[in-house]
């Protein structure tokens, strides 16, 4: 796998400088799905957010029916916190989002 090519989209949103958290939206070129690339990248982003940016919380939101995307936060220790109904406009309709959260203290204790 050629890591010199940028394949991963990690969209990090911070609504204001006072917010102690970010929202992260991972995405990946379809040819590279199922290879663990996005999970490794997300782990590194989590480390960076907690160690370098010193934020307290990360959120990931995914569509409930997207089981592959739901495995990403579940496999790296995020906690499912609930479902936001009709939370985002997607193509031609509103869609629900499952929200996952990870706190800095949870990340530290999971080692």
Secondary structure, 3 states (H helix, E strand, C coil): CCCCCCCEEEEEECCCCCCCEEEEEEEECHHHCCCCHHHHHHHHHHHHHHHCCCCCEEEEEECCCCHHHHHHHHHCCCEEEEEEEEEEEECCEEEEEEEEEEEHHHHHHHC
